[in-house]
């Protein structure tokens, strides 16, 4: 399983990665435009379900 790099938090300290930022980071790592577009379409639903500030660690399979 790949680790998610720390995201800037408050006062210059690392913070928890947020859903929208983690999705964008993941999409930026995809080189193939068609694959990126497919993932972007699917992950847009995830972003719609959670506020942009929601921490990734708060997600579970349920």
DSSP file (Angstrom, degrees, kcal/mol; ACC not computed):
  #  RESIDUE AA STRUCTURE BP1 BP2  ACC     N-H-->O    O-->H-N    N-H-->O    O-->H-N    TCO  KAPPA ALPHA  PHI   PSI    X-CA   Y-CA   Z-CA
    1    1 A X              0   0    0      0, 0.0     2,-0.2     0, 0.0     0, 0.0   0.000 360.0 360.0 360.0 133.4    0.0    0.0    0.0
    2    2 A X        -     0   0    0      1,-0.1     2,-0.3     0, 0.0     0, 0.0  -0.490 360.0-126.0 -77.9 146.2    1.4    3.4   -0.9
    3    3 A X        -     0   0    0     -2,-0.2     2,-0.5     1,-0.0    -1,-0.1  -0.661  15.3-127.3 -91.6 150.5    1.8    6.0    1.7
    4    4 A X        -     0   0    0     -2,-0.3    13,-0.1    13,-0.0     3,-0.1  -0.851  28.7-121.4 -95.5 125.6    0.2    9.5    1.3
    5    5 A X        -     0   0    0     -2,-0.5    -1,-0.0     1,-0.1    12,-0.0  -0.283  37.4 -91.1 -64.8 152.6    2.8   12.3    1.9
    6    6 A X        -     0   0    0      1,-0.1     2,-0.3    11,-0.1    10,-0.1  -0.325  39.4-143.1 -63.8 145.8    2.0   14.7    4.7
    7    7 A X  E     -A   15   0A   0      8,-1.3     8,-4.5    -3,-0.1    -1,-0.1  -0.791  32.1 -85.8-106.9 152.4    0.1   17.8    3.7
    8    8 A X  E     -A   14   0A   0     -2,-0.3     6,-0.2     6,-0.2     2,-0.1  -0.321  51.8-178.8 -59.0 134.1    0.7   21.3    5.1
    9    9 A X    >   -     0   0    0      4,-2.1     3,-0.7     1,-0.2     2,-0.2  -0.151  39.2 -48.2-109.5-151.4   -1.2   21.8    8.3
   10   10 A X  G >  S+     0   0    0      1,-0.2     3,-1.9     4,-0.2    -1,-0.2  -0.578 119.4  13.0 -85.7 150.5   -1.4   24.8   10.6
   11   11 A X  G 3  S-     0   0    0      1,-0.3    -1,-0.2    -2,-0.2     3,-0.1   0.780 130.5 -65.2  57.6  30.4    1.6   26.7   11.8
   12   12 A X  G <  S+     0   0    0     -3,-0.7    -1,-0.3     1,-0.3     2,-0.3   0.524 103.7 128.8  75.1   4.7    3.8   25.0    9.2
   13   13 A X  S <  S-     0   0    0     -3,-1.9    -4,-2.1     1,-0.1    -1,-0.3  -0.658  70.1 -91.9 -92.8 150.7    3.4   21.5   10.8
   14   14 A X  E     -A    8   0A   0     -2,-0.3    -6,-0.2    -6,-0.2     2,-0.2  -0.302  47.7-163.1 -59.9 142.4    2.3   18.5    8.7
   15   15 A X  E     -A    7   0A   0     -8,-4.5    -8,-1.3    -6,-0.2     2,-0.3  -0.638  28.9 -79.8-117.3 177.4   -1.4   18.0    8.7
   16   16 A X        -     0   0    0     -2,-0.2     2,-0.1   -10,-0.1   -10,-0.1  -0.592  53.2-106.5 -76.2 138.1   -3.8   15.2    7.8
   17   17 A X        -     0   0    0     -2,-0.3    39,-3.1   -13,-0.1    40,-0.4  -0.442  35.0-137.7 -65.6 138.5   -4.3   14.7    4.1
   18   18 A X  B  >  -B   55   0B   0     37,-0.3     4,-3.0    -2,-0.1     5,-0.3  -0.657  17.5-113.6 -97.6 154.2   -7.8   15.9    3.1
   19   19 A X  H  > S+     0   0    0     35,-2.8     4,-2.5    32,-0.3     5,-0.2   0.925 113.9  44.2 -54.1 -54.5  -10.0   14.0    0.6
   20   20 A X  H  > S+     0   0    0     32,-0.6     4,-2.2    31,-0.2    -1,-0.2   0.901 116.5  46.7 -61.7 -41.7  -10.0   16.6   -2.2
   21   21 A X  H  > S+     0   0    0     31,-0.4     4,-2.5     2,-0.2    -1,-0.2   0.891 112.3  50.1 -68.0 -39.3   -6.2   17.2   -1.9
   22   22 A X  H  X S+     0   0    0     -4,-3.0     4,-2.5     2,-0.2    -2,-0.2   0.899 110.6  49.8 -66.6 -39.9   -5.4   13.5   -1.8
   23   23 A X  H  X S+     0   0    0     -4,-2.5     4,-2.9    -5,-0.3     5,-0.2   0.934 112.2  47.6 -62.8 -45.6   -7.6   12.9   -4.9
   24   24 A X  H  X S+     0   0    0     -4,-2.2     4,-2.3    -5,-0.2    -2,-0.2   0.909 111.4  50.7 -62.8 -41.7   -5.8   15.7   -6.8
   25   25 A X  H  X S+     0   0    0     -4,-2.5     4,-0.8     2,-0.2    -1,-0.2   0.920 112.3  47.4 -61.0 -44.3   -2.4   14.4   -5.7
   26   26 A X  H >< S+     0   0    0     -4,-2.5     3,-1.1     1,-0.2     4,-0.4   0.936 111.6  49.5 -62.7 -47.2   -3.4   10.9   -6.9
   27   27 A X  H >< S+     0   0    0     -4,-2.9     3,-1.4     1,-0.3    -1,-0.2   0.866 104.7  59.0 -62.5 -35.8   -4.7   12.2  -10.2
   28   28 A X  H 3< S+     0   0    0     -4,-2.3    -1,-0.3     1,-0.3    -2,-0.2   0.747  99.6  59.3 -63.5 -22.6   -1.5   14.2  -10.8
   29   29 A X  T << S+     0   0    0     -3,-1.1     2,-0.6    -4,-0.8    -1,-0.3   0.578  85.0  93.1 -83.7  -8.6    0.5   11.0  -10.6
   30   30 A X    <   -     0   0    0     -3,-1.4     6,-0.0    -4,-0.4    -4,-0.0  -0.762  51.9-173.9 -92.0 122.9   -1.4    9.4  -13.6
   31   31 A X        +     0   0    0     -2,-0.6     2,-0.5     5,-0.0    -1,-0.2   0.852  60.5  82.9 -84.9 -37.6    0.4   10.0  -16.9
   32   32 A X     >  -     0   0    0      1,-0.2     4,-2.7     2,-0.0     5,-0.2  -0.575  68.5-149.4 -75.7 121.0   -2.2    8.5  -19.3
   33   33 A X  H  > S+     0   0    0     -2,-0.5     4,-2.3     1,-0.2    -1,-0.2   0.855  95.5  50.0 -59.4 -37.9   -4.9   11.1  -20.1
   34   34 A X  H  > S+     0   0    0      2,-0.2     4,-2.1     1,-0.2    -1,-0.2   0.919 112.9  45.9 -68.3 -42.7   -7.6    8.6  -20.7
   35   35 A X  H  > S+     0   0    0      2,-0.2     4,-2.6     1,-0.2     5,-0.2   0.921 112.5  51.3 -64.5 -43.7   -6.9    6.8  -17.4
   36   36 A X  H  X S+     0   0    0     -4,-2.7     4,-2.8     1,-0.2    -2,-0.2   0.916 109.7  50.0 -59.8 -43.7   -6.7   10.1  -15.6
   37   37 A X  H  X S+     0   0    0     -4,-2.3     4,-2.1    -5,-0.2    -1,-0.2   0.898 110.5  50.0 -63.4 -41.1  -10.1   11.1  -17.0
   38   38 A X  H  X S+     0   0    0     -4,-2.1     4,-1.9     2,-0.2    -2,-0.2   0.940 114.4  43.7 -62.8 -47.3  -11.7    7.8  -16.0
   39   39 A X  H  X S+     0   0    0     -4,-2.6     4,-3.3     1,-0.2     5,-0.3   0.906 111.4  54.8 -64.4 -41.1  -10.4    8.0  -12.4
   40   40 A X  H  X S+     0   0    0     -4,-2.8     4,-1.4    -5,-0.2    -1,-0.2   0.899 107.7  49.8 -60.1 -41.1  -11.3   11.7  -12.2
   41   41 A X  H  X S+     0   0    0     -4,-2.1     4,-0.6     2,-0.2    -1,-0.2   0.923 115.3  42.8 -64.0 -44.4  -14.9   10.9  -13.1
   42   42 A X  H >X S+     0   0    0     -4,-1.9     3,-1.1     1,-0.2     4,-0.7   0.928 114.6  48.8 -67.7 -45.8  -15.1    8.2  -10.5
   43   43 A X  H 3X S+     0   0    0     -4,-3.3     4,-2.2     1,-0.3    -1,-0.2   0.693  95.1  73.7 -72.8 -17.4  -13.4   10.1   -7.8
   44   44 A X  H 3X S+     0   0    0     -4,-1.4     4,-2.0    -5,-0.3    -1,-0.3   0.856  93.7  55.6 -60.5 -33.6  -15.6   13.2   -8.4
   45   45 A X  H <X S+     0   0    0     -3,-1.1     4,-1.2    -4,-0.6    -1,-0.2   0.892 105.8  50.4 -65.7 -39.2  -18.4   11.2   -6.7
   46   46 A X  H  X S+     0   0    0     -4,-0.7     4,-1.1     1,-0.2     3,-0.5   0.925 110.2  49.4 -63.6 -44.3  -16.2   10.7   -3.6
   47   47 A X  H  < S+     0   0    0     -4,-2.2     3,-0.3     1,-0.2    -1,-0.2   0.868 107.5  55.5 -63.4 -35.8  -15.4   14.4   -3.5
   48   48 A X  H  < S+     0   0    0     -4,-2.0    -1,-0.2     1,-0.2    -2,-0.2   0.803 106.1  52.3 -65.8 -28.4  -19.1   15.2   -3.8
   49   49 A X  H  < S+     0   0    0     -4,-1.2     2,-0.4    -3,-0.5    -1,-0.2   0.755 112.4  43.5 -79.5 -25.2  -19.8   13.0   -0.7
   50   50 A X  S  < S-     0   0    0     -4,-1.1    -1,-0.1    -3,-0.3   -30,-0.0  -0.936  87.5-108.1-126.6 143.2  -17.3   14.6    1.6
   51   51 A X    >   -     0   0    0     -2,-0.4     3,-1.9     1,-0.1   -32,-0.3  -0.300  37.6-110.1 -62.7 154.5  -16.4   18.2    2.3
   52   52 A X  T 3  S+     0   0    0      1,-0.3   -32,-0.6   -33,-0.1   -31,-0.4   0.795 118.1  54.1 -57.1 -30.2  -13.0   19.3    1.0
   53   53 A X  T 3  S+     0   0    0    -35,-0.1    -1,-0.3   -34,-0.1     2,-0.1   0.552  78.0 121.6 -83.3  -6.8  -11.6   19.6    4.5
   54   54 A X    <   -     0   0    0     -3,-1.9   -35,-2.8   -36,-0.1   -34,-0.2  -0.355  66.8-120.2 -63.1 129.3  -12.6   16.0    5.4
   55   55 A X  B >   -B   18   0B   0    -37,-0.2     3,-1.8     1,-0.1   -37,-0.3  -0.472   8.0-132.9 -74.6 140.6   -9.5   14.0    6.5
   56   56 A X  G >  S+     0   0    0    -39,-3.1     3,-2.3     1,-0.3    -1,-0.1   0.856 105.3  65.2 -57.4 -37.4   -8.7   10.9    4.5
   57   57 A X  G 3  S+     0   0    0    -40,-0.4    -1,-0.3     1,-0.3   -39,-0.1   0.678  91.5  66.0 -63.9 -14.0   -8.1    8.9    7.7
   58   58 A X  G <  S+     0   0    0     -3,-1.8    -1,-0.3     2,-0.0     2,-0.2   0.546  83.9  95.7 -82.7  -6.7  -11.9    9.4    8.4
   59   59 A X    <   +     0   0    0     -3,-2.3     2,-0.3    -4,-0.2    -3,-0.0  -0.579  47.1 165.2 -84.2 145.5  -12.8    7.3    5.4
   60   60 A X        -     0   0    0     -2,-0.2    -2,-0.0     1,-0.0    -3,-0.0  -0.894  52.5 -90.1-144.8 179.3  -13.6    3.6    5.7
   61   61 A X              0   0    0      1,-0.3    -2,-0.0    -2,-0.3    -1,-0.0   0.754 360.0 360.0 -66.6 -24.3  -15.3    0.9    3.6
   62   62 A X              0   0    0      0, 0.0    -1,-0.3     0, 0.0    -3,-0.0   0.500 360.0 360.0 -70.8 360.0  -18.7    1.7    5.0
